[in-house]
Amino acid sequence: MTPGALAAREKVQPPSMTRVIASLDELGLVERTPHPTDGRQVIVSLSDAGLALLVDEQQAREAWLTERLATLDEDHLATLQDAVGIINKLVSEAE
């Protein structure tokens, strides 16, 4: 995506997104490539290191949640399952 498209998607001002992208670029987490049709723009994408970080973070969150869910009794798990259904309904109505 272009920095402008990322800013719009995340509902932040373009200068803020530009600063975030610059920081991520310095850390080697994103790559900037020339826009194929607009020489004034760049396309920002995840680098291999950025993708690896996202995968690691996702796996860590899933492991943590799995451990926490294992401590709940059946009633609490049923309550959470009901809540997930409600949240899914809210999300689908918003689309």
N, C-alpha and C positions, 0 to 999 in steps of 0.2 A: 504494500500500500504506500501511497505517498504520505508524507508527514501531515498534510492537510486532511486527508481521508482518515488517518489515525486519530487526529485531534477531534474530528467530527464524531467518529465512532465512540470515542471515550468521553465526549462532551467536555473537552477542555479547550482553552485558547491555543491557536497554533504556536505562538512563541513558547508556551509551556511544553508542548509536545516536542518542539525543536530541542529544548534543553534536555528533556528526558532521552531523546534519541541520541544526542551527543554523548551523554553519560553512558548509555548502553553500548555505544560504539567504542568508547574508550575502554570499556570492560571486555570488548570482543564478543558481545552477546548479539549484536545485530550487524548486518552488512548493508551498505548503501550502494546501489547501482544506478547508472543513468536511466532515466525514463526512456522507453523506446520511441516515443513520439514527441515529447516535450522536453527540449534541452534545458529548460529552466528547473525541471523537477527531478527528484530522485525517487527510487523505489526502495523502501526499507523492508528487509526481511530478516528472519532469524538466522544467525550463524549456526554452525554445527554445535558450538559451545552453548549458545542460547537454547537450542533445542534440547541438548543434554541436560541443562539446568532445569528446564520445564518438566522434562520427564522425571528427573530425580525428585523434584518438589512434589509432583503429582503422586509418585509412588510413596513418598514419605507421608503425605496427607492420608492416602488410602490405608496405609499400614496403621497409622495412628487411629483413624476412625474405626477400623476393623477391631483393633484392640479394645477401644472404648465400648463399642457396641456389644462385644462379647461379655461385658460385665453387667449388662442389663437383663432384667427378667422379661418373661414373655409379655406381661401387661405393658411395660414400657416400650418394648419393641413394637407391639401392636399400635400403641399411641403414635409412635414415630411413623409407622407405615401409613396411618390415617393422615398425619400431617403432610407427608410427601404427596399423597393424593390431592390434598387441598392446594398445596403450592403448585403442583403440576397444572391443576385446573386454572388457577390464577394466571399462570404464565401463558397457557394456551389461549385464554380469553384476551390477553393483552396483545397477542400477535395479530 
